[in-house]
Amino acid sequence: MTKKVLLFGDVGIDDTVALIYAYFNAAIDIVGIVADYGNISRQNALKNIHYVKSLFPSEEVKKIKVIAGAHIPMTGELPKYVPEIHGEYGLGPIIPPETLQDEINDNFFEVVEIIKTYKEDLIIVNIGRLTSLASLFILYESLMNSVKAYYIMGGAFWVPGNITAVSEANFYGDPAAAQVVLSNAKNVKIIPLNATNQAIATPKMVNYIDQVGKVPLIKVLLDYYYEFYKKRNPSIQGSPLHDVLTLMAVIHPGMLTYQSHPVYIVQDVAGIARGQSIADIRPYVDLKSDTQGDSVVGGEVHEIAFELNYATFYYDFMSVMT
């Protein structure tokens, strides 16, 4: 059965690959895209999305609503972009043509209409900062609780972060928004670095997709991505597909192994712990208590992905992309 997905993203390289994966996968129906700040500015994310849409000139793609989301975090800071990882427009070395003009929908509340249309049939996938999604929980809590499920790429549980020693980028970029979402959303699956760092696309995989697939963009994007990751970690075997894995999890419930724990996001404005995701694994206290002392976390219980069945990931990704 086709899954109706509303996607929130700060559309960089792996977000873009996720969009292309969704286009080729008949099991996923993207009903809307909310473009946020994060890897790149919101404006550049919008240009990226419209460029990618132009590569797939089908009626189904034309109907996908692209909506401008948040451009700064709830903390009120100016966001810091990472063009060295994703490129200026989130497309590696590619710059969308200036002649490509699409109407930019800055009526954010059209997202509400999408949610009302699909409600319990809708799955929300958030693969960027959580600012836009948190805003909806603040304004429309009961409506948001009618959504079928949430898949959130974020966090690093007992493994190194990718921004600080303990913090992952999406939660670090707006920890206040991450806490709002995780305190209010129901039926949440968190896909953290623990799992996404296992979802590696090797150069051999990328080259094969380039040879037999229909999207030459893939090799350009993932070669650029891999060059960055090799500088950071010379032993890495390929590009980690953080956002692709999060979208794949929607249609492959057995691909990831989950554990359920109360989750809390550290709210320090500055410092190494900002945005740290904490899961309380203690078996002997009331983990949802707000009291101080032995039961200090007080977070809502969510499912956290820890282990990836790489064979399932490999077979699905290669089958779809070729």
N, C-alpha and C positions, 0 to 999 in steps of 0.2 A: 504494500500500500504506500502511495506517495506521501511523503511528509511535507507539510506546509511549514516553511521556515522563514522567520523574520530575522534578518542578520544585522547585528550591530558590529561595526568594525572601524579601526583606524587603519585604513586599507594600505598595508605595505605589501611586501613580496609574498609572504606566506598567505596573507588574506586574499591576495589576487589569485594565487594558485587555487585556493579554496573555492573562489567564485567560479573559476574555470572547471574545476572538478564537479561542482554542482550543475553546471551547464550540461556536461556530458553524462550526468547520472540521472536516469529517469526516476529514481526513487526519491529525489529531492526536488521540491518546487519552491524556489525562492520567491516569496510574495512581496518582499520589500527589503531595501538596504538602507540602514541609517549610517551615514558617514560622519565619523567623529575625528577629533584631533587625536594625536598619539604618536605613532611612528613618524607621521608627517602632519602638516597642518590640515585642518578640515577642508579648506579650499582646494588644496592639492589632492586630497583624498577624493573629493567630488570629481575633479578632472580625470583622475585615474579611473574611477568607476565608469564614467561616461566613455572614456577611450576603450576600455575593455568591452563595454557593451557594444561599441561600434564594430568590434571584431566578430560579433555574433549577431548578424542582422536578421534574426528571426522575429516573428510576431510575439512569441512568448517572452523573449528578452526585452523587446520594446515595451511590454506591458509592466515590467518590474519598476515599481516606484523607487526612486532614489531621493532620500530626504536628508537635509542638512541637520546634523545633530549638534552636540556640544562642541564648543571651540576652546573652552578652558575648563580646568577641573573645579570641583566644589570647594577646594581649598583656596581658590582665588588666585593661585600662582599663575605665572605665564608658563605654558608647557615648553619643554625642551624636546626638540625633534632629533631624529637619528638618521640623517641622510646617508651617513657612512655605512649604515646597515641596509637600508631599503632604497636609497636613491631619493632625489628631491620629490618625486611624485609617487614614490612607493613602487616604482617599476624598474628598479636598478638603474641602468644607464639610459633608459628610454624616457624621452620627454614627449608628452602628447602634443600633437600638432595644434598650433594656435587657431587654425581654421575650424577645429572641432568645437562647435558651440551647441550646448544642450541647455535646455531650461533648467535652472537650479531651483529646486523646491525647498524653500526655507520655511515652509509652514510645518514646523515640527509636529504639530498636533494631528497631522494626517496619520502619524503612527497610531494614534488612538483609534482612528477609524479602521485601520488594518486589524488591530487587535480585536475590536468589536465584531468585525466581519467573521473572523475565524475562531476566536475564543478557545474553547476546549480542544479544537483541532490544531491549534497553533503551537509550534515549538520555537522558542526564542534562543538563538545562539549568539553569545556575546564573545567576540574574539579580539576586543580592544579594551580601552579604558571603560569603566562602568558608569561614567557620568550621566549619559543620556538615559540609561536604564534606571539608574537611581532616581532621576527626576520623575520618571513615570510612577515609581513606587510612592514617592512623596505626594504626588497629585492624584493618582488613580489606584490606590491600594487594592480596592475590591476588584476592579477590572483586571489588574495584573495577577490576582490570585485565581482568575478564571483560565489563565494560560495553562496548557497541558504540562509543559516541562521547560526547564531552563538548562542550557549547557554553557558553561562559562570556562573560557581558557584563562587561567590565572593561578598564581600561587606557586610556592615551592616548599614542600613539607619535608623537613630534615635532609634536604639536599641544597647545594649552593644555588643562590639566586642568580639572575642575569643582570641585575642593576646594582644591588649590594650583595654582601656575602650571604644574606638570608632572604632577600626580597626579589620578587619577579616583577617585570615591567608594568603589567596592567594594574596590579594592586598597588604598586609603588606610585604610579602616576596619579592616582586619586584614591587614596586609602579610605577617605570618608565615604565616597560613592560605593566602594567595594563593601564596606561594612553595612551601609543602608540596604544594598541588594541582598546580602547574605543574612541579614536580620529579618527580612520580610518575604523573600521568595520561597515558594514551596516547590517540592519535587525538583531539586537542583542536583546536577552532576557537575562537579568541579574537575576540570582536566588540567592539572598542574604540570610544571616542568618535569616532575617525576616520570610522567607518562610521555609527554611530548618530546622529550629529549631522546626517547627510544625510537621515535617515528622518523627514521633517517632515509632520505632519498640519496642514494649513492650516485657518483658521476656516471657509472655504467647504466643505472636506471634512467637517468636524465638523458643520456645519449641515445638510448633505445627509444624513449618516448619521442625524441626529436626526429629520429629516423623514420618511425612508422606512424606517429601520431599526426594530428591535424593542427597543432598549435605551436609554431616555432617560438612563440613568446616564452614557453616554459624553460627552454634551455638558457635563454638570455637571462631570465630572472634567477633561476636556481644556480647558475654558474657565478653570478654576481654575489648571491647570498653565500655560497660556499667559500668564496674568496675571503669574505669577512670572517666566517667561522674558523677557517684554517688559521688565520692570523691570531685569533683569540685562543684556539685550541688546536695545535698542529696534529694531534692524534685523532681528531674527529674524522669519521669515515664518509660524511656527506652532509647534506642540509637537513636540519630538523624542521619538520612540517607541523609546527605547533597548531596552526589554525585549521589546516586541512584535517588533522586528526580529530579536532573538536567537532567539526562538521560530520566527519565519518562516523563518530560515535552515535550520532542520532539514528543511523540506520543499521548499525552493527552493535547491538547490545552486548554480545558476547566477546567483543574484541578487546575490551578492557576489563581488568579486575578492580573492583571498587571496595572500599571500606567506609563505613559510616561513622563519623565523628562530629562533635561540636567544633565549629570553626569560628575563629576570631581574627580580625585584621588589626595589627598594631597601628595606632593613629599618630605616632610621633611626627611632628611637622618636619623635623630634620633628624639626621642621624642614621646609623646603620640599620636600625630595626624598623624604620618607616616602611609600612606596607607589608611587613612580615606576616605570613599566614601561619596561624597556630592551630593545630588540631589537638584537642585534649583526649588522650588515650587512657587516662586513669580509669580503672574499673570500679573504684570504691567510693565515689562521691556522686552527689547529684549534679551532673555536669551542666544542667540548664539553670542552676540556681544563680541568683544575682548577688548572693551574700559574699562577703570577703572571707578570706581564709583558705580552707582546704578546697573550696569549690569556686575557683576564681575566674575561670574562663567565661562561663555563662553564654556561650554561643549557641546558635541554632545548629541542629544536626543535619549534615549534608553528606552525600556520597562523594568520595574523593577517589579518582582513578590513580592507581599506582603501577600496575603492570600491563604491558601491551603484548597481545599475541601478534608478534611481528609477521608471521606467515599470513595471517588474515589481512593485516594492513598492506603488506606487499602485494598480495594477489589482487585485492580490490583496487588499490591505487593504480597499479600497472594496467589492469584490465580496463578501467574507466578512461585513463589518460591516453591509451593507445587505441 
